Amino acid sequence: MKFSYKKLFLLPSVGGSSLSSEHLGRQSRCCEGAPKGAFAPEGRMRGGSSPGFTLIELVLALSLAAVLAAALGGVLRGAVGTWRDLKETSRARQRAQAVFERLGRDLRNSLSFPGETFMGSEGELVFKTVVDVPQTQNSMATIPRIARVSYGRETTPGWSPQLVLDQKVYSPSS
């Protein structure tokens, strides 16, 4: 009778009958030196080729996954915080650039009249300049007019100081 050792260890019986003493002899010769009780009653090795995972393997895999998820969550939280900070810094820089461009344009177009000069104090600057105003309310066309502009700093408790622009356009008849 021909058989493979693999089938001998996986199947408790051959052809529906119990194993012969010849087969048992081969099994015992095959497994010489194995610790006593290394084989389960059905002929399988403990911890060997049985399908599935042990409880220890599952607990280790889950704990490793939890540690990796926690580390990844921390990294992502830090990255999102940095992204928000950079976004806010970029917005503040754009606002400051727009304010300085407007202030530079107003200063380049500033006018000096006899008896009137720049007025300035801590936190405020007042002068006359040429500004472009719309011809009509919904018009894109503009006309130059003389205006009194005032740049000041306004502080509100709990907020950072803000730059305030106040502009009074003089009509041609005044």
Secondary structure per residue as TSV (DSSP state, phi and psi in degrees):
chain	resnum	aa	ss	phi	psi
A	1	M	-	360.0	130.5
A	2	K	-	-100.0	135.9
A	3	F	-	-154.2	163.3
A	4	S	-	-106.2	150.7
A	5	Y	H	-64.3	-31.5
A	6	K	H	-61.6	-44.7
A	7	K	H	-67.8	-33.0
A	8	L	H	-61.9	-40.4
A	9	F	H	-80.1	-28.3
A	10	L	H	-85.3	-29.3
A	11	L	-	-108.1	130.8
A	12	P	S	-74.0	-23.1
A	13	S	E	-137.7	157.7
A	14	V	E	-114.6	120.7
A	15	G	T	65.3	27.9
A	16	G	T	84.5	-8.1
A	17	S	E	-106.7	165.8
A	18	S	E	-73.2	163.0
A	19	L	-	-68.2	141.1
A	20	S	-	-79.5	167.3
A	21	S	H	-65.6	-26.2
A	22	E	H	-65.4	-44.2
A	23	H	H	-66.2	-40.7
A	24	L	H	-64.1	-35.8
A	25	G	H	-63.7	-42.0
A	26	R	H	-65.6	-38.5
A	27	Q	H	-63.8	-43.3
A	28	S	H	-68.6	-37.0
A	29	R	H	-66.4	-37.2
A	30	C	H	-66.2	-34.0
A	31	C	T	-105.7	23.9
A	32	E	T	-61.4	139.1
A	33	G	T	87.6	-8.4
A	34	A	-	-74.7	143.6
A	35	P	-	-62.8	150.3
A	36	K	T	-63.6	135.1
A	37	G	T	81.4	15.6
A	38	A	-	-74.1	-14.7
A	39	F	B	-112.7	138.6
A	40	A	-	-72.7	162.2
A	41	P	T	-57.3	-31.3
A	42	E	T	-83.2	4.1
A	43	G	S	99.4	-2.8
A	44	R	-	-89.8	151.0
A	45	M	B	-78.5	140.0
A	46	R	T	-69.0	135.1
A	47	G	T	69.9	9.0
A	48	G	S	-88.8	-117.0
A	49	S	S	-92.0	20.0
A	50	S	-	-72.7	140.6
A	51	P	S	-70.7	154.4
A	52	G	S	98.7	-177.5
A	53	F	-	-120.7	154.3
A	54	T	-	-81.4	165.4
A	55	L	H	-62.0	-39.1
A	56	I	H	-62.4	-43.8
A	57	E	H	-62.4	-41.7
A	58	L	H	-65.3	-44.1
A	59	V	H	-63.6	-42.8
A	60	L	H	-63.9	-43.1
A	61	A	H	-64.3	-42.7
A	62	L	H	-66.7	-40.2
A	63	S	H	-68.5	-37.4
A	64	L	H	-64.7	-41.9
A	65	A	H	-63.3	-38.8
A	66	A	H	-66.0	-41.7
A	67	V	H	-64.1	-44.1
A	68	L	H	-64.8	-40.0
A	69	A	H	-64.9	-40.6
A	70	A	H	-65.0	-42.0
A	71	A	H	-65.1	-44.0
A	72	L	H	-64.7	-38.7
A	73	G	H	-62.1	-41.6
A	74	G	H	-63.8	-41.3
A	75	V	H	-64.8	-44.9
A	76	L	H	-64.9	-39.4
A	77	R	H	-62.3	-42.5
A	78	G	H	-65.4	-39.3
A	79	A	H	-66.5	-41.5
A	80	V	H	-66.0	-40.6
A	81	G	H	-62.5	-42.3
A	82	T	H	-64.3	-41.4
A	83	W	H	-61.5	-43.0
A	84	R	H	-63.9	-42.6
A	85	D	H	-61.7	-44.3
A	86	L	H	-64.9	-37.1
A	87	K	H	-64.2	-44.8
A	88	E	H	-66.9	-39.7
A	89	T	H	-62.7	-41.1
A	90	S	H	-63.8	-42.0
A	91	R	H	-63.4	-43.2
A	92	A	H	-63.3	-39.8
A	93	R	H	-65.5	-40.0
A	94	Q	H	-65.4	-41.5
A	95	R	H	-63.2	-43.5
A	96	A	H	-63.9	-39.6
A	97	Q	H	-63.7	-41.3
A	98	A	H	-64.7	-40.9
A	99	V	H	-65.0	-44.8
A	100	F	H	-68.6	-33.8
A	101	E	H	-64.3	-42.3
A	102	R	H	-65.8	-44.6
A	103	L	H	-62.4	-42.1
A	104	G	H	-62.9	-42.4
A	105	R	H	-64.5	-43.0
A	106	D	H	-64.2	-39.1
A	107	L	H	-69.0	-38.3
A	108	R	H	-64.5	-32.7
A	109	N	T	-94.0	9.9
A	110	S	E	-67.4	151.7
A	111	L	E	-120.1	151.9
A	112	S	-	-124.3	129.5
A	113	F	B	-110.3	152.7
A	114	P	T	-59.7	129.5
A	115	G	T	85.8	-7.4
A	116	E	B	-121.2	133.3
A	117	T	-	-130.9	-177.4
A	118	F	-	-64.7	138.3
A	119	M	E	-114.4	133.6
A	120	G	E	-150.4	148.5
A	121	S	E	-144.5	-178.8
A	122	E	T	-65.1	114.3
A	123	G	T	90.3	5.8
A	124	E	E	-151.0	144.2
A	125	L	E	-139.3	126.0
A	126	V	E	-127.4	132.5
A	127	F	E	-160.8	168.8
A	128	K	E	-101.5	143.9
A	129	T	E	-151.7	172.3
A	130	V	E	-99.5	127.2
A	131	V	E	-124.1	157.4
A	132	D	E	-95.7	125.3
A	133	V	E	-119.0	149.8
A	134	P	E	-65.7	144.8
A	135	Q	S	-65.6	-45.3
A	136	T	S	-127.7	174.0
A	137	Q	T	-60.0	-43.8
A	138	N	T	-105.8	18.4
A	139	S	-	-89.3	146.6
A	140	M	S	-89.4	-18.3
A	141	A	-	-74.8	140.2
A	142	T	E	-122.9	159.4
A	143	I	E	-130.8	145.6
A	144	P	E	-75.7	139.0
A	145	R	E	-140.1	156.1
A	146	I	E	-86.2	136.0
A	147	A	E	-139.7	153.1
A	148	R	E	-98.4	118.3
A	149	V	E	-111.5	147.1
A	150	S	E	-134.9	121.2
A	151	Y	E	-103.5	125.0
A	152	G	E	-139.2	167.7
A	153	R	E	-109.8	128.0
A	154	E	E	-116.8	129.0
A	155	T	-	-114.4	132.7
A	156	T	-	-118.4	132.5
A	157	P	T	-56.6	132.8
A	158	G	T	88.2	-7.3
A	159	W	S	-121.6	158.6
A	160	S	-	-77.4	153.5
A	161	P	-	-59.1	144.9
A	162	Q	E	-122.8	149.0
A	163	L	E	-88.8	129.0
A	164	V	E	-117.3	133.0
A	165	L	E	-109.3	124.1
A	166	D	E	-117.1	127.4
A	167	Q	E	-129.9	126.5
A	168	K	E	-118.6	115.3
A	169	V	E	-89.1	130.2
A	170	Y	-	-84.7	136.4
A	171	S	-	-81.1	156.4
A	172	P	T	-61.5	-24.0
A	173	S	T	-83.9	-13.4
A	174	S	-	-90.9	360.0
